[in-house]
Amino acid sequence: MRIPSLKIGDLVARIPIIQGGMSVGISLSGLASAVAEEGGIGVIGTAGIGMMEPDFGNNFLEANIRALRKEIRKAREKTRGIIGVNILVALTNFVDMVKTSIEEKIDIIFSGAGLPLDLPKYLTKGSRTKLVPIVSSGRAARIIAKTWIEKFNYIPDAFVVEGPLAGGHLGFKKEELEDPTITLEEKLKEVINEVKVIEERYDKEIPIIPAGGIYDGKDIAKFLKIGVAGVQMATRFVATEECDADFKFKKAYLDARKEDVIIIKSPVGLPGRAIKNEFLESVERGEKKPFKCTFHCIKTCDYINTPYCIALALINAKKGILKSGFAFAGANVYRVNKILSVKSLIKELINEVEQL
């Protein structure tokens, strides 16, 4: 099978692969620029991006804005490829992250973990930043498109459709994640049907990109044959030399067995897929990790009653301190058995697609 390019408006990625934006320091300028340089779309995760700034604890908003500017500029120095950012709607600093990204002329904003209903409002005159919502249902795609068109006369530039096998926080209820009839393929059909109506009405092509559980070239080819524009992959890119996480975080991926991949109840009120470890087992036993919340980073976090701080746990994990944190991962993480360069990984994926 010949691998196509991925077009989002006037942006053209030579390879139809978007690297999923993994926040709290997992995909920063190092990983994103490496993917973009190989012809894919590299994505910087913005949640907790200011974690390495000295004033992160007492100047949360400014530290994150400063760090985001730095990472976008560092990525731009390393590549002329396409760079995006992933911004969670649930972030308390959502607007700051959006405005900063647009000021820095980011190519694409991907936004999920809630419906980004007012995202086009922040575009400035002459801005060429593309806006791509991340959805998990046809209904969500319909609501976002209707709102954007009616309020801002703006048609979404693309949609990422995230299925139930993704890592991190998931847009599904726990019982939905246990329902074998709820699949990425089924959710994809819903969104394709909704988007067809919009495309015909407004005479605009809206690429659809599936995500969640896409692991190898066989998976990529399967979805391309359905007629989608490209795919989004995250877990595979953690096991790369350029991934911005500590080696111990990557080793958690290498060591993971199928039975270690679990669904957790996150303090932010969403289920999440993670790799079981001592930290999560202690939480499951009811042990509390006393802390004072200084960040107030997620709108939905019940920080008064929660047994631990999700931000601190993920910051520790990024740094490789897994006794005080844990790694989010997709359902296929147990299949990861080596760390490659981004160049080698993309070459491997393309070869697998072209052999089919």
KEKE-3310 file (N, C-alpha, C; in steps of 0.2 Angstrom, whole numbers, plus 5000, padded with zeros to 4 digits):
npx = (5004:5003:5009:5000:5001:4997:4984:4980:4970:4980:4992:5004:5008:5021:5021:5007:5005:5002:5010:5004:5000:5008:5006:5013:5027:5031:5030:5039:5048:5059:5054:5043:5049:5058:5049:5042:5052:5054:5044:5031:5018:5023:5019:5017:5014:5004:4999:5005:5017:5026:5033:5047:5052:5059:5049:5038:5029:5025:5021:5012:5004:5012:5024:5020:5016:5028:5037:5030:5032:5046:5047:5040:5048:5060:5058:5055:5068:5074:5068:5059:5047:5030:5022:5013:5002:4995:4981:4972:4955:4950:4960:4964:4972:4969:4965:4976:4986:4981:4981:4994:5000:4995:5000:5013:5013:5009:5007:4996:4982:4977:4964:4956:4948:4936:4924:4930:4922:4924:4935:4939:4937:4949:4958:4968:4969:4974:4980:4986:4985:4979:4964:4960:4948:4948:4938:4927:4915:4901:4892:4898:4907:4897:4891:4902:4906:4894:4892:4904:4903:4891:4893:4906:4908:4917:4924:4929:4946:4950:4946:4951:4948:4946:4948:4943:4955:4965:4979:4981:4970:4953:4939:4928:4915:4918:4912:4909:4922:4923:4915:4913:4908:4910:4920:4935:4933:4919:4916:4922:4915:4903:4908:4913:4900:4894:4903:4903:4890:4893:4904:4898:4888:4895:4905:4919:4933:4936:4948:4949:4955:4960:4963:4971:4976:4982:4995:5004:5011:5001:4989:4989:4987:4975:4966:4968:4963:4950:4947:4951:4961:4973:4983:4984:4996:5003:5008:5019:5028:5034:5043:5055:5071:5071:5060:5054:5054:5061:5073:5069:5055:5052:5057:5047:5037:5044:5045:5032:5018:5004:4994:4997:4992:4980:4964:4962:4954:4955:4960:4955:4942:4940:4941:4957:4970:4983:5000:5001:5008:5019:5015:5002:4995:4996:4988:4976:4974:4969:4978:4983:4990:4996:4995:4997:4988:4995:4994:4981:4977:4968:4952:4941:4946:4945:4952:4952:4947:4954:4965:4978:4989:4987:4995:5008:5011:5012:5022:5033:5034:5038:5050:5056:5054:5046:5042:5034:5025:5016:5015:5005:4998:4994:4983:4990:5003:5011:5016:5027:5044:5057:5068:5069:5076:5067:5067:5070:5059:5048:5052:5051:5037:5032:5037:5030:5017:5018:5021:5009)
npy = (4994:5011:5025:5039:5057:5069:5080:5095:5108:5121:5115:5102:5086:5075:5062:5052:5053:5058:5063:5059:5071:5071:5075:5084:5084:5073:5073:5085:5099:5091:5078:5081:5089:5080:5071:5079:5083:5071:5071:5069:5075:5083:5085:5095:5093:5102:5103:5106:5110:5119:5114:5112:5125:5137:5144:5137:5132:5143:5152:5148:5151:5160:5153:5142:5148:5154:5143:5136:5145:5144:5130:5129:5138:5131:5119:5124:5129:5117:5111:5112:5107:5102:5108:5105:5109:5101:5105:5104:5105:5105:5112:5124:5134:5135:5146:5154:5145:5143:5156:5160:5150:5153:5166:5162:5157:5144:5129:5120:5118:5105:5100:5093:5083:5088:5099:5110:5123:5137:5139:5145:5158:5164:5166:5177:5191:5187:5175:5159:5147:5131:5123:5109:5099:5086:5071:5059:5054:5055:5064:5073:5079:5084:5094:5103:5107:5114:5124:5131:5136:5143:5153:5158:5157:5147:5133:5117:5112:5099:5083:5074:5057:5049:5033:5020:5013:5021:5029:5038:5051:5047:5049:5042:5033:5022:5010:5010:5008:4995:4988:4978:4981:4995:5003:5010:5009:5009:5022:5030:5028:5035:5048:5051:5050:5061:5072:5071:5077:5090:5093:5092:5102:5114:5113:5110:5101:5090:5083:5067:5059:5045:5038:5030:5015:5012:5004:4998:4996:4988:4992:5005:5005:4998:5008:5018:5012:5013:5026:5037:5052:5051:5045:5045:5043:5038:5030:5022:5032:5035:5026:5030:5037:5051:5055:5065:5061:5054:5040:5030:5030:5027:5014:5008:5006:4997:4986:4983:4971:4963:4961:4972:4983:4995:5002:5017:5027:5043:5058:5069:5066:5058:5042:5034:5026:5017:5011:4998:5000:5001:5013:5016:5004:5006:5017:5011:5003:5012:5021:5037:5051:5064:5081:5098:5108:5117:5121:5120:5115:5108:5110:5101:5094:5086:5092:5093:5081:5071:5057:5059:5070:5072:5080:5081:5067:5064:5072:5068:5055:5058:5062:5051:5046:5034:5028:5038:5041:5038:5030:5034:5025:5018:5004:4995:4995:4984:4977:4984:4983:4988:5002:5014:5026:5040:5042:5029:5022:5028:5024:5010:5009:5014:5005:4994:4997:4999:4986:4980)
npz = (5000:4996:5004:5009:5009:5022:5023:5031:5029:5022:5026:5024:5028:5025:5029:5035:5049:5066:5080:5096:5108:5123:5139:5153:5152:5144:5129:5123:5115:5110:5106:5098:5088:5082:5076:5068:5059:5052:5044:5049:5060:5074:5091:5105:5122:5133:5146:5162:5158:5162:5172:5175:5177:5188:5196:5196:5206:5214:5205:5195:5183:5175:5174:5166:5154:5150:5149:5138:5127:5126:5123:5111:5103:5103:5097:5084:5081:5078:5068:5052:5050:5053:5068:5082:5096:5111:5120:5134:5137:5150:5157:5169:5165:5152:5142:5143:5138:5125:5119:5120:5111:5099:5098:5096:5084:5081:5072:5073:5084:5095:5103:5117:5130:5136:5128:5116:5115:5113:5106:5093:5095:5100:5090:5081:5070:5054:5058:5055:5062:5064:5069:5079:5085:5098:5099:5105:5101:5088:5092:5099:5090:5081:5089:5092:5079:5075:5085:5083:5069:5070:5080:5077:5064:5059:5053:5059:5056:5056:5063:5077:5082:5096:5102:5114:5118:5120:5129:5145:5151:5148:5137:5141:5150:5164:5163:5149:5144:5147:5139:5125:5113:5111:5101:5093:5079:5078:5084:5075:5063:5067:5068:5055:5048:5053:5050:5036:5032:5036:5027:5015:5016:5017:5008:5011:5014:5028:5037:5045:5059:5066:5083:5097:5103:5091:5084:5075:5057:5051:5058:5054:5040:5040:5044:5035:5024:5026:5023:5031:5034:5040:5055:5073:5084:5100:5111:5105:5102:5115:5118:5112:5108:5107:5115:5128:5141:5156:5156:5165:5165:5152:5153:5160:5151:5143:5152:5155:5156:5149:5159:5167:5163:5167:5171:5179:5192:5190:5200:5193:5189:5178:5170:5168:5158:5163:5169:5180:5196:5211:5217:5212:5217:5231:5232:5228:5239:5248:5254:5258:5250:5257:5253:5249:5238:5226:5213:5206:5194:5185:5181:5185:5195:5211:5223:5236:5242:5236:5235:5231:5222:5206:5197:5203:5204:5190:5186:5194:5188:5175:5178:5181:5194:5199:5211:5217:5208:5192:5176:5162:5149:5133:5128:5121:5126:5132:5121:5117:5115:5113:5112:5100:5088:5083:5069:5065:5070:5063:5050:5051:5053:5041:5031:5035:5032:5018:5014:5013)
capx = (5000:5007:5007:4998:5002:4991:4983:4975:4970:4986:4997:5004:5013:5023:5019:5001:5006:5002:5012:5000:5003:5008:5007:5017:5034:5033:5031:5040:5051:5063:5050:5039:5053:5060:5043:5041:5058:5054:5038:5025:5016:5025:5014:5020:5009:5005:4998:5011:5023:5031:5036:5055:5053:5060:5044:5032:5025:5021:5019:5009:5002:5017:5029:5018:5017:5036:5039:5027:5035:5052:5047:5038:5054:5066:5055:5056:5075:5076:5064:5054:5041:5024:5022:5006:5001:4989:4979:4966:4949:4949:4965:4962:4975:4967:4965:4983:4990:4979:4983:5002:5002:4993:5005:5019:5011:5009:5004:4989:4980:4973:4961:4951:4946:4930:4922:4933:4917:4925:4942:4940:4937:4955:4962:4969:4968:4980:4982:4986:4984:4973:4960:4957:4946:4948:4932:4926:4908:4899:4888:4903:4909:4892:4890:4907:4905:4888:4894:4910:4900:4885:4896:4912:4909:4923:4923:4934:4950:4950:4944:4955:4943:4950:4944:4944:4961:4971:4982:4980:4963:4949:4933:4923:4914:4922:4908:4910:4928:4923:4910:4917:4904:4912:4927:4937:4930:4912:4916:4925:4909:4899:4911:4913:4894:4892:4907:4900:4885:4896:4908:4893:4885:4900:4910:4925:4936:4938:4951:4947:4961:4958:4968:4970:4977:4985:5001:5009:5009:4995:4984:4989:4985:4968:4962:4969:4959:4943:4946:4953:4967:4980:4982:4988:5000:5007:5012:5025:5033:5037:5049:5060:5077:5070:5055:5057:5053:5067:5073:5065:5048:5052:5058:5041:5034:5047:5043:5024:5015:4997:4990:4999:4988:4974:4960:4962:4950:4959:4957:4951:4935:4939:4945:4963:4973:4990:5003:5001:5015:5018:5011:4994:4993:4995:4981:4970:4973:4966:4983:4982:4997:4995:4998:4993:4987:4997:4993:4974:4978:4963:4945:4937:4950:4942:4959:4951:4946:4957:4970:4985:4990:4989:5000:5014:5012:5014:5029:5038:5035:5042:5057:5058:5053:5040:5039:5030:5020:5015:5015:5000:5000:4989:4982:4995:5010:5014:5019:5033:5050:5063:5068:5071:5076:5061:5068:5069:5052:5044:5054:5048:5030:5031:5039:5025:5011:5020:5021:5002)
capy = (5000:5017:5029:5045:5063:5071:5088:5099:5115:5122:5111:5095:5082:5070:5055:5053:5051:5063:5060:5062:5076:5068:5081:5084:5083:5067:5076:5092:5100:5085:5073:5084:5091:5074:5068:5084:5082:5065:5072:5068:5080:5083:5088:5097:5093:5109:5103:5105:5111:5124:5110:5113:5132:5137:5147:5133:5131:5149:5157:5143:5153:5163:5148:5138:5153:5155:5136:5135:5149:5141:5124:5130:5141:5126:5115:5128:5129:5110:5108:5117:5103:5104:5107:5107:5108:5098:5109:5101:5110:5105:5115:5130:5140:5134:5152:5156:5141:5144:5163:5159:5146:5157:5171:5159:5155:5136:5126:5117:5117:5100:5101:5088:5083:5093:5102:5117:5126:5144:5139:5150:5165:5167:5167:5184:5193:5184:5169:5153:5141:5126:5121:5102:5096:5078:5069:5052:5052:5059:5069:5079:5082:5088:5100:5107:5110:5118:5130:5135:5139:5148:5158:5161:5156:5144:5126:5113:5110:5092:5080:5068:5053:5045:5027:5018:5010:5026:5030:5044:5052:5045:5052:5037:5031:5016:5004:5010:5005:4987:4986:4976:4984:5001:5002:5015:5009:5012:5029:5033:5028:5040:5055:5051:5052:5068:5076:5071:5082:5097:5094:5093:5109:5120:5112:5110:5094:5090:5076:5063:5055:5040:5038:5026:5008:5011:5002:4996:4998:4985:4996:5011:5003:4996:5014:5022:5009:5015:5032:5042:5055:5049:5042:5048:5037:5041:5025:5020:5037:5036:5021:5033:5040:5058:5056:5070:5058:5050:5033:5025:5031:5023:5007:5006:5004:4990:4981:4982:4965:4964:4962:4978:4989:4995:5008:5020:5033:5049:5063:5074:5064:5054:5036:5034:5020:5017:5005:4997:5000:5001:5019:5015:4999:5010:5021:5006:5001:5017:5025:5044:5055:5071:5087:5105:5109:5124:5122:5121:5115:5105:5112:5096:5090:5087:5092:5093:5075:5066:5054:5061:5075:5070:5084:5079:5060:5064:5076:5063:5050:5061:5063:5044:5044:5031:5026:5043:5043:5032:5031:5033:5022:5015:4997:4990:4996:4978:4975:4988:4979:4991:5009:5016:5033:5042:5040:5021:5020:5030:5020:5004:5009:5015:4999:4989:4999:4998:4979:4977)
capz = (5000:4995:5010:5007:5013:5027:5022:5035:5026:5018:5029:5021:5031:5020:5032:5038:5056:5071:5087:5101:5113:5129:5143:5159:5150:5140:5123:5122:5109:5108:5103:5093:5082:5079:5072:5062:5055:5048:5039:5052:5064:5081:5095:5112:5127:5136:5153:5167:5154:5166:5178:5176:5178:5195:5200:5194:5212:5216:5199:5190:5176:5171:5173:5160:5148:5148:5146:5132:5122:5125:5119:5104:5099:5103:5092:5078:5079:5076:5062:5048:5049:5056:5075:5085:5103:5113:5125:5137:5139:5157:5161:5172:5161:5145:5138:5142:5133:5118:5117:5119:5106:5093:5097:5094:5077:5081:5066:5074:5091:5096:5110:5120:5138:5136:5122:5115:5111:5111:5103:5087:5098:5102:5084:5079:5062:5050:5061:5051:5066:5062:5076:5078:5091:5099:5101:5106:5098:5083:5095:5101:5084:5079:5094:5091:5073:5075:5089:5079:5063:5071:5084:5075:5056:5058:5052:5061:5051:5056:5069:5080:5085:5101:5105:5121:5119:5121:5136:5149:5153:5142:5136:5141:5157:5165:5160:5142:5143:5148:5134:5119:5107:5110:5098:5089:5073:5079:5085:5069:5059:5070:5067:5048:5046:5055:5046:5029:5032:5036:5021:5009:5016:5017:5003:5014:5016:5035:5038:5051:5061:5072:5088:5103:5101:5084:5086:5070:5051:5049:5060:5050:5034:5041:5045:5029:5019:5028:5020:5035:5032:5044:5061:5078:5089:5106:5115:5102:5102:5121:5117:5107:5111:5108:5120:5133:5148:5159:5154:5169:5162:5146:5155:5163:5145:5141:5157:5156:5154:5147:5165:5171:5160:5171:5171:5186:5193:5191:5204:5189:5188:5172:5170:5164:5157:5166:5170:5187:5200:5218:5219:5211:5222:5237:5231:5228:5246:5252:5257:5256:5249:5259:5249:5248:5231:5224:5206:5204:5186:5182:5183:5188:5201:5218:5226:5244:5244:5232:5239:5229:5217:5199:5194:5206:5202:5183:5186:5197:5183:5170:5180:5183:5201:5199:5217:5219:5202:5188:5169:5158:5143:5129:5129:5118:5129:5133:5115:5116:5118:5112:5111:5094:5086:5079:5062:5064:5071:5057:5044:5052:5052:5034:5028:5037:5028:5011:5012:5013)
cpx = (5004:5004:5006:5001:4996:4990:4978:4975:4976:4992:4998:5010:5015:5021:5012:5000:5006:5005:5008:5003:5002:5010:5012:5024:5036:5034:5032:5044:5056:5060:5047:5043:5056:5055:5042:5046:5058:5047:5031:5023:5018:5021:5017:5014:5009:5003:5004:5017:5028:5034:5043:5056:5054:5054:5037:5027:5021:5019:5017:5008:5008:5023:5027:5018:5024:5038:5036:5030:5042:5052:5045:5044:5059:5064:5057:5063:5077:5073:5060:5048:5035:5024:5015:5007:4995:4987:4972:4961:4949:4955:4962:4966:4974:4968:4972:4987:4988:4981:4991:5003:5000:4998:5012:5019:5012:5005:4997:4988:4976:4970:4955:4950:4941:4929:4925:4928:4919:4932:4943:4940:4944:4960:4962:4969:4975:4983:4981:4985:4978:4970:4957:4955:4947:4942:4932:4919:4906:4895:4892:4905:4904:4891:4896:4907:4899:4889:4899:4907:4895:4888:4902:4913:4915:4921:4929:4939:4951:4947:4949:4949:4947:4946:4946:4950:4967:4973:4980:4972:4959:4942:4927:4921:4917:4918:4908:4916:4928:4918:4913:4914:4907:4919:4929:4934:4923:4912:4918:4919:4904:4901:4911:4906:4892:4896:4905:4895:4888:4900:4903:4890:4889:4905:4917:4927:4938:4941:4949:4953:4960:4964:4966:4970:4980:4992:5007:5007:5003:4989:4983:4985:4977:4964:4962:4964:4951:4942:4948:4960:4973:4978:4986:4990:5003:5011:5019:5030:5037:5043:5054:5066:5075:5064:5058:5056:5060:5067:5069:5058:5047:5053:5051:5037:5037:5045:5036:5022:5007:4993:4992:4995:4981:4970:4960:4956:4954:4956:4954:4944:4934:4943:4951:4966:4981:4993:5004:5008:5013:5014:5004:4991:4992:4989:4975:4969:4970:4971:4983:4989:4995:4998:4994:4993:4989:4996:4986:4974:4973:4956:4941:4940:4947:4948:4958:4951:4950:4963:4977:4984:4992:4995:5007:5016:5015:5021:5034:5039:5039:5049:5060:5058:5046:5038:5034:5026:5019:5015:5008:5002:4994:4989:4987:5002:5014:5018:5026:5039:5057:5063:5072:5072:5069:5061:5067:5062:5047:5046:5051:5040:5028:5032:5033:5019:5012:5020:5014:4999)
cpy = (5006:5022:5036:5051:5065:5078:5090:5106:5115:5118:5104:5092:5076:5063:5056:5051:5057:5060:5063:5066:5073:5074:5079:5081:5077:5069:5083:5094:5095:5080:5076:5086:5085:5071:5073:5084:5076:5065:5070:5075:5079:5087:5089:5096:5098:5108:5101:5107:5116:5120:5111:5120:5133:5140:5143:5133:5137:5154:5152:5146:5156:5158:5144:5142:5153:5149:5135:5138:5146:5135:5125:5133:5136:5121:5118:5128:5123:5108:5113:5113:5106:5103:5109:5107:5105:5102:5106:5106:5111:5109:5122:5136:5138:5140:5154:5152:5142:5151:5163:5155:5149:5163:5169:5156:5147:5134:5124:5116:5111:5100:5096:5088:5088:5095:5109:5121:5134:5145:5144:5157:5168:5168:5174:5185:5190:5178:5163:5146:5137:5124:5114:5099:5088:5076:5062:5050:5057:5065:5075:5082:5087:5095:5105:5111:5115:5124:5134:5139:5144:5154:5162:5160:5153:5136:5122:5111:5103:5089:5074:5064:5048:5039:5025:5014:5015:5026:5037:5044:5051:5048:5047:5036:5024:5010:5004:5007:4997:4984:4984:4979:4991:5001:5009:5015:5011:5019:5033:5034:5034:5047:5056:5053:5059:5073:5076:5076:5089:5098:5096:5100:5114:5119:5113:5103:5095:5083:5074:5059:5051:5040:5033:5018:5007:5010:5001:4998:4994:4989:5002:5010:5001:5003:5018:5019:5011:5022:5038:5046:5053:5046:5046:5042:5041:5036:5023:5025:5038:5032:5023:5036:5048:5060:5060:5067:5055:5043:5028:5025:5026:5015:5004:5003:4997:4984:4979:4975:4967:4965:4968:4984:4989:5002:5011:5025:5038:5054:5069:5072:5060:5048:5037:5027:5021:5011:5004:4997:5001:5007:5018:5009:5002:5014:5017:5004:5006:5022:5032:5047:5062:5076:5093:5107:5117:5126:5124:5121:5112:5107:5107:5092:5091:5087:5092:5086:5069:5063:5056:5066:5072:5073:5082:5072:5060:5067:5071:5057:5052:5061:5056:5042:5041:5028:5032:5045:5037:5034:5030:5029:5019:5007:4993:4991:4990:4975:4979:4984:4982:4998:5011:5024:5034:5040:5033:5019:5022:5026:5013:5004:5010:5009:4994:4991:4997:4991:4976:4979)
cpz = (5000:5001:5008:5012:5017:5026:5027:5033:5021:5021:5026:5024:5026:5023:5036:5046:5061:5077:5092:5106:5120:5134:5149:5157:5146:5133:5123:5116:5106:5104:5097:5087:5079:5074:5066:5057:5050:5044:5042:5056:5071:5085:5102:5116:5132:5144:5157:5163:5158:5172:5180:5177:5186:5199:5199:5200:5215:5211:5193:5183:5172:5169:5167:5154:5145:5145:5139:5126:5121:5121:5112:5100:5098:5097:5085:5076:5076:5070:5058:5047:5053:5064:5078:5093:5105:5120:5128:5139:5146:5161:5163:5168:5154:5140:5137:5137:5126:5115:5115:5113:5099:5092:5094:5087:5076:5075:5067:5082:5091:5103:5112:5127:5139:5129:5121:5112:5109:5108:5098:5090:5099:5096:5083:5072:5059:5052:5056:5055:5065:5069:5075:5085:5092:5102:5102:5104:5092:5086:5097:5095:5081:5083:5093:5085:5072:5079:5085:5073:5065:5075:5081:5067:5055:5058:5054:5055:5050:5062:5071:5083:5089:5103:5112:5123:5120:5128:5139:5150:5147:5143:5136:5148:5158:5162:5153:5140:5143:5143:5127:5113:5106:5108:5095:5082:5073:5080:5079:5064:5061:5067:5059:5045:5047:5051:5038:5027:5031:5030:5015:5009:5015:5012:5005:5016:5023:5036:5045:5053:5067:5077:5094:5101:5094:5085:5080:5063:5048:5052:5056:5044:5034:5041:5038:5024:5020:5025:5025:5032:5034:5050:5066:5083:5094:5109:5112:5102:5109:5121:5112:5111:5112:5112:5126:5140:5150:5156:5158:5167:5156:5147:5157:5157:5143:5145:5157:5153:5153:5154:5169:5168:5163:5169:5178:5186:5195:5196:5200:5187:5181:5173:5166:5163:5159:5167:5178:5190:5207:5220:5218:5215:5229:5237:5232:5235:5251:5255:5254:5255:5251:5255:5250:5241:5230:5217:5204:5196:5182:5185:5187:5193:5208:5223:5234:5246:5241:5236:5237:5224:5211:5196:5197:5204:5195:5183:5189:5192:5178:5171:5182:5190:5202:5206:5220:5213:5198:5181:5166:5152:5139:5130:5126:5120:5130:5127:5114:5119:5116:5111:5105:5093:5083:5072:5061:5065:5065:5051:5045:5050:5044:5030:5029:5033:5021:5009:5011:5007)
residu = (MET:ARG:ILE:PRO:SER:LEU:LYS:ILE:GLY:ASP:LEU:VAL:ALA:ARG:ILE:PRO:ILE:ILE:GLN:GLY:GLY:MET:SER:VAL:GLY:ILE:SER:LEU:SER:GLY:LEU:ALA:SER:ALA:VAL:ALA:GLU:GLU:GLY:GLY:ILE:GLY:VAL:ILE:GLY:THR:ALA:GLY:ILE:GLY:MET:MET:GLU:PRO:ASP:PHE:GLY:ASN:ASN:PHE:LEU:GLU:ALA:ASN:ILE:ARG:ALA:LEU:ARG:LYS:GLU:ILE:ARG:LYS:ALA:ARG:GLU:LYS:THR:ARG:GLY:ILE:ILE:GLY:VAL:ASN:ILE:LEU:VAL:ALA:LEU:THR:ASN:PHE:VAL:ASP:MET:VAL:LYS:THR:SER:ILE:GLU:GLU:LYS:ILE:ASP:ILE:ILE:PHE:SER:GLY:ALA:GLY:LEU:PRO:LEU:ASP:LEU:PRO:LYS:TYR:LEU:THR:LYS:GLY:SER:ARG:THR:LYS:LEU:VAL:PRO:ILE:VAL:SER:SER:GLY:ARG:ALA:ALA:ARG:ILE:ILE:ALA:LYS:THR:TRP:ILE:GLU:LYS:PHE:ASN:TYR:ILE:PRO:ASP:ALA:PHE:VAL:VAL:GLU:GLY:PRO:LEU:ALA:GLY:GLY:HIS:LEU:GLY:PHE:LYS:LYS:GLU:GLU:LEU:GLU:ASP:PRO:THR:ILE:THR:LEU:GLU:GLU:LYS:LEU:LYS:GLU:VAL:ILE:ASN:GLU:VAL:LYS:VAL:ILE:GLU:GLU:ARG:TYR:ASP:LYS:GLU:ILE:PRO:ILE:ILE:PRO:ALA:GLY:GLY:ILE:TYR:ASP:GLY:LYS:ASP:ILE:ALA:LYS:PHE:LEU:LYS:ILE:GLY:VAL:ALA:GLY:VAL:GLN:MET:ALA:THR:ARG:PHE:VAL:ALA:THR:GLU:GLU:CYS:ASP:ALA:ASP:PHE:LYS:PHE:LYS:LYS:ALA:TYR:LEU:ASP:ALA:ARG:LYS:GLU:ASP:VAL:ILE:ILE:ILE:LYS:SER:PRO:VAL:GLY:LEU:PRO:GLY:ARG:ALA:ILE:LYS:ASN:GLU:PHE:LEU:GLU:SER:VAL:GLU:ARG:GLY:GLU:LYS:LYS:PRO:PHE:LYS:CYS:THR:PHE:HIS:CYS:ILE:LYS:THR:CYS:ASP:TYR:ILE:ASN:THR:PRO:TYR:CYS:ILE:ALA:LEU:ALA:LEU:ILE:ASN:ALA:LYS:LYS:GLY:ILE:LEU:LYS:SER:GLY:PHE:ALA:PHE:ALA:GLY:ALA:ASN:VAL:TYR:ARG:VAL:ASN:LYS:ILE:LEU:SER:VAL:LYS:SER:LEU:ILE:LYS:GLU:LEU:ILE:ASN:GLU:VAL:GLU:GLN:LEU)
# end
